[in-house]
């Protein structure tokens, strides 16, 4: 159950700042669908605008990483942060952008292995090899 009210389309239309962001989401994504994350965040129009603009900048337009890879990174980070909502939404987005079942299986394997080895190296407090240090 949400801890905030999810704004309906009618409620969003009545708040110009929210309507503008929802309209931009629809235009950018070429869909009429506004997901629950944005509907909940719309309770704070300034946060809604800031978050959408940041996400839009990072994940659309002229980016170095392909959209499918961006979504797969979002899945990995969402898994590390235990965000069920984000895991589901970004898995759906990655599949819509061409992620195959084989790629998803490999991603899940890598997420598990990275978590395991991260915990192991943290527990052992292994110093970073000098060869891995980035020099400015």
C-alpha positions, 0 to 999 in steps of 0.5 A: 500500500502506498504511503502517498496518494497516487494522483489520477489524470483528472487531479494531475490536469488540475495542477499545471506543474504536474500536467506539464511533466505528465505531458512531457513523460507521455511525449518522451515515452510515446505512450499515454501510460503514467506509472505509479511512481510518477503519480505518487511523486506528483504530490510534490510537483517540484520533486516530480519535475526535478526527478523527471528532468534528471531521469530524462537527461540520463536515459534519453537522447544522446547518451553513451550507453544504449537504452537496453544497457541503461535499463539493465544497470537500473535493474542491478542497482535496484536489486542491490537496493531491494526496490521491488517496484524498480526491479519490475518496472526496469525489467519490463523496460529492458525487455521492451528495449530488446533484452533477451531471456538469456541476457536477463539470466546472465544479468541475474547471475552477475548481480548475485556474484557481484553481491557475494564477492562484494560481501566477501571482500568487505568482510576480509577488508582486502586492500585495493591493488595499486594497479587498480588505483586511478591516478588523476 
